[in-house]
Amino acid sequence: MAAIFKTVAWQVEQLVSGVSTGQIQLPDLQRPFVWPATKVRDLFDSMYRGYPVGSLMFWDVVAAGETHAISSDAQLGASHQIIDGQQRLTSLYAAMQGHSVRDEAYRQRKIVIAFNPFTEKFEVRTPALAKSVQWVEDISSCFASPIAARKAFVKRYEAGGNQLSEDEEERVEVVFAKLTELKNYQFDVVHIQKDVDKRLVADVFVRINSEGVRLKAYDYILTWLSVFWSEGREEIENFARNSRLSTQRASEIAGTPVTWTALNPYIAVETGHVVRALVAVGQGRGRLQDAYAALQAKEKATGQVNAHRQEVELNKLKAALPVVTNQVSWTEYVRSIRTAGFRQSANLTSNMNVVYSYVIFLLGRTHYGVELAVLRTLVARWLFMAQLTGRYTGSSESQIQKDLDRIYSVSKGDAAGFATILDEMIGSQLTPDFWQFNMPQDLMTSGSALSPQYQCYLAALNILDAKMFMLDARVVDWMDPSQPAVKGTEGHHLFPRAYQEKVLGITDIKRVNQAANFAPTDWSTNIAIGDDPPSVYWPKLVAARSTSPEWLAKQMYWHALPQSWESMTYEDFLEARRVLMARVTRDGYKVLSGSATELPVERVQEVAEPAEEPTLAELIEAGVLRPGDLLDPVDPGWEVDAVVDDDATLVIDGTKQFDSLTEASHSLGVTNMSGLEFWALETPDRLVPLKDLVVTGEAVRE
């Protein structure tokens, strides 16, 4: 058997140059750059000390147009695609050349590593290190011009009132030489030969990428597609990335005009989401392991690949991708989400509910030919049900497989049959007993932000065109994602926290922050209420703001206020209000069910691009956070040990490090809000949401 690989030694300088020219390119087989900066620091430290840092693996094949260069300066056609060591090679290139990389959210970030010539220590650049004359702020300057960098360091050091002795100056020169010699550090690179069969290459890809990291099933599928259908892999990546970008920004990144993106206020689409929709629509499969096994097409008896079956399964995905990424379908589906009363990502506590409801929408539109006006509201009701019952949280793959099997029992093209079976499936979940017993029980939870039932209650208020608590402003306007984030609107405690703690003696934050204790209002109303009990502030609010008995009756209905609620005990109030909240939610759902063509259809194209979240390093540099700060989720139902460390990363449970607040919250399974919205600073007196510190500059430190 001919050798499928050979090992060649490459110097770091050759590797970095190869990336710059495009000779070496990255096929995005893993994900965008996900290493925290501390791992980049450790890589350079290990190389500096002469430690082994692992080998790389290339696939030697010219594949123009099938890869992604890190560098925008690439000139040559790629002759090497890296399939193992992407993060290390990206780290070398970015830190030594001073180039930006794309992080997990596809944003441009710089990896800046500082170096101390006296201690020969590497660190992630911080504002303090940048100011210190004992540190080289950015090692990329040393590789760009070693002599100039050394002279600049010495000049700056001595300008700070220091004087190098002759021995120290000689020592600094030696250390700088040793640092710049890193360009000659050698990596062993395993080259898979270009004439190796693609099926074998795909097997190698998957095995390599599954070592040392826990991959999800969609990673295997993406890896497989990178070999057999790189154009499709690229389209998946583009659709996911552009869901975060305006057309203008997407055009700047692509270097060509982009006339439409999947930008929306609900979900930052990930490649894994697209894969899930792709295999569900194309292969009729919910379990990704089954989908991947079908793509491999190995015969059980012999273990040999059935090339015909493999081609059939691939063609299913090729036919499905234009359906999944269709501009009209995605835009109309976003309208369905709005029709369901959801206005922003915070309303949708599970991405899987969004993704798999989109699958239902696509099947209705393409497989069954349901009229858009009907489909829009039908899928809105489906999504409302899925969110309310947590249909696709937990064992989402098993549930969507059951749903697909039942839906496909309807003959293709039978639009009425499709609508009927969805109505049956929804009805089996949202029964009278559900509204009377299940939902009130489900509302027995702390916090409102992560409660799917409370978010459905808010959606129902939008459907009912409700006004905010004791205000004439509409709830739907308060939740408008196109409006700037200001500290003027919030969820108000009907039984104020201070009153509960000081008078009622309730100190358990989970009891204080029960979902049924919140109502949407504005900051000024909250200030006016202060720490007074309902029996004190409610009569004053009614006297000052109620314009008629009818106005007050609507307020009490919308906000699920029991009669004489202000005189109730806290526990009795919560129990009674949960029942009324369930009724309001049911009423909103009934409106959604009964007027498919009368519900407003609003424009969804003009969505503001999300503001770029500052990194932890930027928050520290701005004085918002400090090393040693403890962070907690704003929702008291979460118990997480998180601390900001000296490396400007967030350490969770003492082991996991994150440069990004949002990446940290995503690691906990929270996808409906940004890191700034999820995390709060722990102070001696209270928790202060980070978004308030950043948006308003609220002073909480001495």
Summary of the structure (lengths in Angstrom):
residues: 702
radius of gyration: 28.7
end to end distance: 72.4
largest distance: 90.5
contacts: 2214
relative contact order: 0.07
helix: 52%
strand: 11%
